[in-house]
Amino acid sequence: MEQIGIGVVGIGWVSSEHIRSYRKNSNCRVVALCSRSRERAQAQAADTGLGEVQIYERLEEILADPAISAISICTRPDTHPEVAIAAARAGKHLLIEKAAANDPASLGKMLQAVQEAGVKTVVSFVLRWNPQFQWIRAMLDKEAIGPIYYAETDYWHHIGPQYSQYRWNVTRKAAGSVLLSAGCHAVDAIRYFVQSDVETVSAFANKRNPEYEYDTNLVGILRFQSGAIGKVSASFDAKCPYQFNIDLLGEDGAIRDNRIFAQEFFAGQNDWITTPLITPSSGDVSHHPFDGEINHFIDCIRSNSESHVNLADAVKTHAICFALDRSASEQRTVTVAEIDREIYGA
């Protein structure tokens, strides 16, 4: 099979990691970048060692390039639906940065366009390729702690002026909410570990930074179809190093981050076992496991297979985020089914 031609739309912070990971995969090559600023795109190409690469300033131009089979969408979140729908209709496979969309209706239109086009998709819940996440998933698959009855995940990250995205992250239009902007990683994690759909949520929110147009701290409780219960939180005001906390209580043991206590699985265990591996301990995109995500995306295209984190799966994570935001805003319990009706039009 020939190398898969890649186009990158948007040349912000995260796009550099996409490009570097694509360059490590011999089954693809970055053909073009698209940005409203040709100068910034050229600088990005130089910084990431692309060499000869086509620069486009309009979305229509990059989507019309026959050398491009797949698109990385690295623009602001509020533009993702427009770009994704146009790219899907152009027959391009899609790697979509999160949030995929900032409202249920737009997300539903994206999903419809992708399904009608039959293109492959991966939504960038990149922490699924983090070694700690993969170790936890392996322990759960081996039933080391038994069925989960309680779970917690937390995303605490002080996103202030020190980050280039701050200028748009403070706006509701671009970022959506503390969950859609970044806390959705915690929501996706709890789904990934509990492996059950969420039925109802209830949440509270507040903020400390007046420059933000939305609440920057949220805590929510969830009830899963399996009967499990859980808690997720997200904070942009946290005055501490980046934290991504994971706590899972099972009928036969427990997992706390990279520690496990499971006496039936580990005979003779009398204290926590700590596994030395890379943890999700940084908000810097250069720390994220994009190599694994990019390799997975390329493999899905080459093998004509669906990703475990395709748009259809990511819709479920987003629906929980929308439900939690609505619960906090309207001060009531919200069912995920209520959000699903807005996404799927049922």
N, C-alpha and C positions, 0 to 999 in steps of 0.2 A: 504494500500500500504506500502511495506517495505521502510525503509530509503533509500534514494538515495546516493549511494557511490560517493564521490567526490575525484578527483585527482587534485592537484595544481602543475602546471608546471612552474618553476621559483620561486625563494624564495627571491626576492628583496623586497623593501620597501612596495609596494602596496599589495603584497601577504599576508602580515600580517593582513591587514584589511579584505581581502577576508576570510581568515581562521577564524578570530574572528566573522565575520557575519555568516558564515556557522555554527559555533558552537552554535549560538543562535537559530538556526532553528531546531526544533525537527524532521523535515521530511528529514533531510540529515545528513551525517557524513563524515568528512574528513578521507579518507582511506589511502591516500599516498601523499607524496611530491616527486617531481623530480627536481634534481639539479646536476650539474656536480661536486659539492662539497658536499660529504656526511656530512662532519663536519658542514657546514653552514646550511644544511637542518635539521640536528639534533638540532642545536641551535635554528632554527626557530620554530621547533616543541615544544621545551621546553619553548621558550618565549611566545608562543601563547597557552600554556596549552593543547596541543594535547594528551599527554600521549602516548599510544601505537599507532604507525603509521608506515606504511611501507615507507622506503626510497629507491628511485630508482635513479640511476645515468644516465640512458639512456631513451630517449623518448619511444623507442620500448617496454621497460619493463613496464612502467606505462600504456601504451595503451593496452597491452596484459592482464592486470589484470582484470579478470571477475567481480570483486567486484566493479569496477568503472564504473559508468554510465555517469558521466559528468566531464568535465575538465575546470578548470580556467586557462587561458593562461596569465601568468604574466611575461613572458620573455621580452627581448628587442623588440621594435616594428619591427625591420627588420627581426626578426625570426618568427613573428606571422603567415605569410602565410604557411611556412613549417609545423609548429606545428598544425595549424588549419586544413590543408588539410589531414594530417596523422590521426588526431584525428577524423575527420568527417568520413573518410574511415573506421575507426575502430568502427564506430557507437556510438561515444561519443557526448553528447550534449555539447555545448560550451559557456562559458562566456569569451569573448575576450576583453582584455584591449585595449585601444586606443593607438596609431592609429592601426586599424586593419591591414593595409598594407601601405607601403610607396610609392607605384607606382600603376597606374591603372591596368596594366596587372596582377600583383600578386593578386590584389583585385578581379579581375574577376575570376581567377582560384579558389580562396577561395569560392566565391559565388557559382560557378558551383559545387564544391565538396560538399558543404553543401546542396545544393538543390538535388543533386543526392542521398545523404545519407539520406535525410529526417530528419536530427537532428534539435533540437531546438537551437537557438542562441540568445544571448544578447551581444551587444557591449557596453562597459562600458562608456557610456555618463551618468555618475552617477549623474550629477547635475539635471537630470530630476526628481530625487526624493528629491531634496532640497525643503524645505517648501516654500521658496519665489517663486521658479519656479512653484510649484503646485498651489500656490495662484494666480499667474499671469495667468496660464492656465485656472483656474476656472473663473476668471474675464472675460477672453476672450470668454470662452464657454458660459457665460451668456450675451455676447454682451454688456458688461458694457461700453466699449469705442468705440463700433462699428467697422466696417472694418478697418484694419490697412493699412495706405498708406505710412508710413515711420517708419523704425526701425533701432536701433543701438545696437550692443553688443560689448563689449571690454573685452579682457583678458590681464591684465597687471600683470606680475609676474617676479620679479628679480630672475631668476634661475642662480645662480652663484656657486662658489665652496662650499658654505655652504650646498648644496644638494648632496647626495651620487650619484644621477644619472648624475651629472655634467660631470663625466669622459667620459660617452658615449653620453650625450646629446649634446656635442659640435660637434659631428661628423655628417656629412650629411648621411652617410651610416646607422647609427643606428637610428637617430632621424628624418631624412627626411627634416624637415623645422620647423619654428616657429609655423606654424599652425598644422602640423601633430604631433609634439611633445606634444603640449598642447593647442594651440589656437583653435584647432578644437572644443573645448567646446563652444566657442563663436559662431562658425559657426553652430553647432548643435542647439544652443539656438535660433538663429534667425530663423532657419527653424521651430523649435518647436512652436514658437510664431506666426510667419506669416502664417504658414500652407499653403504655396504655393511653387511650385518648382521654382528654380532660373534658368533663361534663360541665362543671360550674366553677366560677371564680368570684372572689371578693377582694377588693384592694383599697388601699389608702395611699395618698401621695401628698408631698409638700415640696418646698424648695427654699434654698438659702441664697442663691445667686440671682439677684434681680435682673441681670442681663438676659437670662433665659426667658423665653415666652411661654414655657410650659414647666410643669413640676419636674424637678430634677432628682427626686427621691421617691421610690414607690416600693411598697411591700404588698404582696398578694398571697392569698391562700387558694389552693386548688383541690378539687375532688376529681379523682380519676374513675373511669368506668370499672376498673379492677377493684375498687373500694379503697385504694391507697389515697392518702392525703399528702399535700406538699405545700411548700412555701418558696416563693421566689422573691428576690429583691434586686433593685438596681439603684445606684447612687452616682451622680456626677459631682456631689459636694463633699465626698469622703476625703478628709484631710489625713490620708495615710497612703502607704504604698499600694499599688494595684493589687486587688484581691479577687480571686475567683474561688469561692468556697463551695465544696460539694460534701453533703452529708446524706448517707443512705442507710436506713434501718431496715434490715430484713429479718425474717422469722428465725434465721439461723446465725445471724451475725450483723456486722456493720462495716461501712466504709466511710472514712473521713479523709477526703483529699487523696493522698497517696499512702494511706494507712488502712489496714484491714484487720478485723478481729473476727475470726470464724473458726471456733474450736472443733466443729465437726469436720471441717475441710482440712485444717492444719492440726493434726493430732498433737496433743500436748501443749498447745499454745496457751500461754498465761498472760500475755500482754500484746499490745498492738505490734503488728509487723509493718515496718516502713519500707516501701519499695523505692529505691533511688532511681528516679526517672525524670524526664523533663516535664514540668508542670505548666499549667496555663497561668503563669505568674507575671505576665507583662502585657500592657496595652499597646506596646510598640509593634506595628505590623511586621517589622523585620524579624520578630520573635515567633510569629505565627507559622504553622506548618503548611505554607502554600505549596511546597514541592509535592506533598502528598495529595493535596486537593487538585492541583493541575494535572498530575499524572493520572489521577482517577478520572477526571474530565476527558482527557485524551483517550483513555482506555474505553470509556463508555461510547465515544464516537467510533472508535476503531472496531469495537466488538458489537456495535448496534444494540447496546444494553442500557437499561434505565438505572440511574443513580439512586442510592438509598437516600439521597438528599436532593432529589429533583424538585422542580417547582411544585408538583402535586403534593409532595411530602412537606415542603417548606410552608405551604399554605396553612397546614395544621399548626405550625409554630406561630405564624403570623396571626391566625385567628385567636389564639390564646392571648397574644399581646394586645390585640384590639379589644378583647373582652376585658382584660385587666385595666386598660386605659379607660374604658367606658365605665367600669365599676367604680374606679376612683373618682371620675368626673361627676357621675350621677349618684354616687353614694348608695349603690344597691348591688345586690348579687346579680351577676350576668351569666347566662348560659352560653356556651360556645355555639350551640345550635342557632341562637339568635344571630350571631355573626356569620355563621355558615350560610344562612339564608341570603344574606347580603352579598356574599362572595359568589355563591353558585346560582343565585337568582331563583331559588326554589321557594 
